[in-house]
Each structure stands twice: as C-alpha cells, then as structure tokens.
C-alpha cells in the first residue's frame, strides 16, 4: 500500500500533516493518519471542500530558511507543460503539469525547483487567483 506523506493546507489557514493512502482527485474526502499518531490511532477524514492544496512532501516541516526558486533549470528535461499558479492568498507556485484544465476541480503540479520540499502538489482550482501556462 502506498503511503503518501502530505500537508493538507486549507483556505482558512488550517494545516494537517500526516500520511494518506486513499487520496483521489475525484473524491469528496480522504483519510489522514496524523504524523504524531500512535500505531493504534484511527485516521481522520478530511474534506476536499475548502482545501487550498494538498502538498506531497519530502519532510513535514521542510527548511524554513530555504526560498524556493521560481524558474526552471535548463539542464533538466521537463515532463508536462510549464505552469504558473497564483493562489488567492498570494502564494506563487511555478512548475509543470500534465492535467490542467480550467473546468476540473484541481490539477497536479511538480515544482520547477528540484530542491523544493514538495514532490508534487494537488492544487484546487477554486483556491487560485490566476493560472498561466508558460
């Protein structure tokens, strides 16, 4: 069973960190085992409604002193289309996507910066202010 280390970031500022193994973009909810959960703990159910983005991370806390680069390394081949996503809260994410369509609930983005703590991110279209294919 695949266990994805995630940070669920909601529009109201709530953050949930833990592991999920049942996230699917078309579902209304998914389950999360808190990063601090004991082995016998039960998962909590998180709703997609109100979600800003689901960050699939290398480490839960990352490096707070690292500032993610917003440009592409020309020596690394790209998979997908370049995309620039501006969230409603002002956060800018630059990366590549294979599935952006304005009519979909959300889409995956792989960050341009290979040193990013985010391996990929599921962006909720409703949480964005501007999306530009570049």
N, C-alpha and C positions, 0 to 999 in steps of 0.2 A: 504494500500500500504506500503510495506517495504521500509524504508529509511535507507540506509547504510552510516555511517559516514566513509569517506575514505580519504586517502592520495595517490594520484597518483604520483609515482616517475618515471621520465623518465631517460633514459641513458645519456642524455645531461645535467642532473642536475636539470631540471625544476621540480617543485613541485606544485601540485594543491590540495587544501584541500576543502572538501565540502561533499555534500550528493548526492548519486546516487540511483536510483531505477530501472535502466534498464541495469545494467552490466550483461552480459552473456559471458562466455569464448569463445564461437564460433563466436561472432560478431566482426566486424572491428572497432566499435566505441561504445561509451556510453555517457551519458549526466551527467553533474555535475552542481549542484547548489552550488556556492561558499559559504563558511562558513560565509562570510560577506554580502551575497546577501540580498537585500530587498525583501519583500514578492511578489512584482510585477515583480521582475527580472526574466529574462529568463535563462535557462540552457545553458552552453557552451558544445559543442560537443568535446570530447577527442578521439583521435585515439589510437588504440592498437599498431600500428606501432611505434617503438621507446620507448615503455614502458618497464621499468625495472621490476616493480612490483606494484600491487595495494594493499595497506595496509588497512585493515578494522580495524579501531582503536576505542579505548575507548574515548580518548581525542585527539584533533588535535595536540597539542604540546607535550603531554606526559610529562615525567620528565627527563629533560636533564642530571640530575645527576645520574640517575639510569642506571646501566650497566646490560643488560640482561644476564641471566645465560644461558649457552650452554649445560647443562646436564639435565637429567630427574629426577624428584622426584620419587623414587621407591615406595612411598606410594600411588601414584596416578595412577589408571589404565589407560592404553593407548588405544586409538582408532586409528587404522591405523598402518602404517609402519613408523619406525624411519627414518628420512632423514636429511642429512647434505647438505646444498646448499651454494656454494661459488659463489657470484656474480662477474662479470667482474671488478667491482670497489673495490673488496676486502672485501666487507661486507659478514659476515658468518651468516647464519640462520640455526638453529637446531630446529627440531620439528617433527611432524607426518604428513603423507599424506595418502589419500585414492586413489588418482588418478594419481600418477606419471607414465608416460610412455614417454620414450625419444622422441618418434615421435610426441607427442602432442605439441601444441603451448605453453601451460602452465599448471600449476597444483596448487592446493591449499596446503598450509602448515599451520598447527596450531603450534604456538611456544611451545617449551619444557617448557619455563618459564611461569608459570601461572600468574606471576606478570607483564608480558610484557604488554605494551600498545597496542600491536597488538592482536586482537582477532583471526584473520586469515589473510592470505596473498595469493594473486594470483601471482605466480612467472611466468614470461615469460621465457621459456626455452632458448630462444636466448640471454637473458641477463646474463646467468650463465657461469661460467668458469669450474665448477666441481660440479657434483651431486653424492652423495654417499648414498645408502641405508645402514643403520647401524643396 
